[in-house]
């Protein structure tokens, strides 16, 4: 089975809010609509950190100098429209001072499938009926806000 490597950013502002994007995933059976962290797939010969910087620039228009710790790893089988694949995801914590978002650098596909974005606080995520990926995102972020940043990446699902 093919593996799609992706770098994800837990973008956290000074108020403890997390930026999430609501996308319609066209390449997935049932074209799921989910709230997800910033980030995306690695291009040829790109490191996770290089992909993360590129994706953050594309998705919010920011240049990130410092990438925080790699806190989570997720590996999940995705039922793709063409074929199933494994999504291997690394999540990095990134503190960001500027809460401004510009969508001007998004790819055409990102612009077409984007349904919204929002700076969520932890209470909103936990109480929401929206669908988040990864599951239990609220609990995972709550741990980080409480200062529980792992020394080694946690395997999550």
C-alpha atoms as one frame of an Amber mdcrd trajectory, in Angstrom:
protein
   0.000   0.000   0.000   1.297   3.458  -0.860   2.288   5.799   1.951   1.559
   9.522   1.847   3.860  11.403   4.204   2.564  14.697   5.531   3.742  17.406
   7.893   1.107  19.045  10.098   1.307  22.205  12.203  -0.459  22.808  15.475
  -0.465  26.592  15.022  -1.069  28.183  18.410  -1.379  31.920  19.001  -0.592
  33.908  22.160  -4.181  33.424  23.394  -3.889  29.627  23.294  -6.120  29.348
  20.242  -5.389  26.831  17.489  -5.862  27.559  13.799  -7.839  24.860  12.006
  -9.023  24.571   8.428 -12.249  22.989   7.241 -11.636  21.081   4.020 -13.667
  18.815   1.790 -11.381  15.899   0.990 -12.166  15.101  -2.649  -9.628  12.272
  -2.935 -11.265  10.319  -0.102 -14.316   8.093  -0.508 -17.440   9.898   0.713
 -15.519  13.202   0.284 -15.355  13.815   4.009 -15.455  17.348   5.399 -13.143
  17.753   8.391 -11.491  20.405  10.515  -7.734  19.786  10.326  -4.462  21.414
  11.302  -2.414  23.304   8.722  -0.054  21.238   6.628   0.015  18.689   3.884
   1.929  16.188   1.850   5.635  16.123   1.205   6.865  16.745  -2.329   9.747
  14.786  -3.887  12.939  14.933  -1.781  11.346  17.387   0.664  11.931  16.926
   4.395   9.038  17.125   6.852  10.323  20.494   8.059  10.649  21.879   4.507
   7.135  20.705   3.677   5.812  22.283   6.858   7.353  25.676   6.029   5.980
  25.506   2.464   2.510  24.460   3.593   2.284  27.193   6.244   3.275  29.785
   3.659   0.672  28.435   1.221  -2.109  28.159   3.775  -1.688  31.286   5.913
   0.946  33.392   4.150   3.461  33.231   7.010   7.160  32.447   6.890   8.087
  30.301   9.876  11.636  30.597  11.164  11.383  28.265  14.120   9.586  24.945
  14.098   8.672  23.700  17.537   8.794  20.143  18.797   7.450  17.158  16.903
   4.726  16.107  19.346   2.522  13.516  17.637   2.696  10.836  14.970  -0.338
   9.361  13.276  -0.546   6.539  10.764  -3.959   5.692   9.345  -5.362   3.846
   6.354  -7.353   6.206   4.140  -9.998   4.887   1.762  -9.055   6.809  -1.346
 -11.229   7.358  -4.403  -8.629   5.714  -6.669  -7.049   3.375  -4.116  -6.467
   3.078  -0.401  -3.261   4.466   1.088  -1.549   4.984   4.415  -1.400   8.553
   5.660   1.709   8.973   7.826   1.507  12.317   9.632   3.935  14.193  11.858
   2.511  16.999  13.996   4.707  19.899  15.103   3.843  22.553  17.675   4.373
  26.056  16.332   3.712  29.193  18.337   2.720  32.088  16.138   2.351  35.722
  17.181   0.371  36.922  14.185  -3.209  35.687  13.906  -3.667  37.122  10.413
  -4.390  34.609   7.679  -4.086  35.170   3.954  -5.293  32.580   1.484  -3.550
  34.142  -1.514  -0.780  31.524  -1.626  -3.055  28.478  -1.498  -2.998  26.050
  -4.375  -6.042  25.968  -6.639  -7.100  22.655  -5.105  -6.800  24.064  -1.566
  -8.872  27.106  -2.538 -11.509  24.900  -4.187 -11.860  22.501  -1.251 -11.532
  25.002   1.617 -14.811  25.454   3.478 -13.502  27.760   6.205 -10.863  28.453
   8.818 -11.071  29.529  12.426  -8.933  30.191  15.490 -10.484  27.736  17.986
 -10.102  27.817  21.742  -9.939  24.514  23.562 -13.438  24.743  25.058 -14.954
  25.287  21.609 -13.200  22.229  20.181 -14.201  19.976  23.073 -17.861  21.107
  23.012 -18.206  21.174  19.222 -20.227  18.709  17.159 -17.914  19.313  14.192
 -15.645  16.524  12.948 -11.931  16.986  13.658  -8.879  15.076  12.517  -7.167
  13.613  14.324  -9.992  12.365  16.543  -9.836  13.613  20.147  -7.994  16.713
  18.923  -9.439  18.737  21.775  -8.017  16.421  24.437  -4.639  16.297  22.699
  -4.402  20.085  22.509  -5.624  20.451  26.095  -2.637  18.344  27.219  -0.286
  20.702  25.380  -1.949  23.783  26.887  -1.497  22.216  30.339   2.248  22.006
  29.635   2.366  18.304  28.791   4.655  18.502  25.772   6.100  15.044  25.113
   9.872  14.481  24.987   9.274  12.033  22.138   6.381  12.094  19.663   3.261
  10.307  20.869   1.532   7.826  18.568  -2.042   9.067  18.303  -5.213   7.946
  16.586
